[in-house]
Amino acid sequence: MARAPKDLLQGTLDLLILKTLRLDPMHGWGIAKRIQQLSGDVLTIQQGSLYPALYRLQDRGWILSKRGESEEGRAVKIYRLTAKGRRQLESETASWELMSMAVNQVLQAT
């Protein structure tokens, strides 16, 4: 069985966060858990990576946050994708698909 990658490629975390928020607005811990769940427990996002990425995406205008409550009643920031973020997600998804296809071609070369 293949080992899980220790670190995500640069920019991949941004893409995963944008995609996750395309599905539903949610708080940071929820984003990390959703990525882990959707990846079949292969990808685990640490807080030390997640929150700087969320701040960076917010600074770029790709996501917005507002105060809300978690399911447990705790005060949290709820993040949602902006129209600019949706456009960025489309662009980054196309780039990822091209890069992934190219890497697969190299790996399958005989």
QUIZI-V35211 format. One line per field, one symbol per residue. ss: DSSP state (2 for helix, 1 for strand, 0 for the rest). A space follows every 10 residues. Layout:
# QUIZI-V35211
ss=???
This chain:
# QUIZI-V35211
ss=0000000000 0222222222 2220011222 2222222200 0000002222 2222222220 0011111110 0000111111 1022222222 2222222222 2222222200
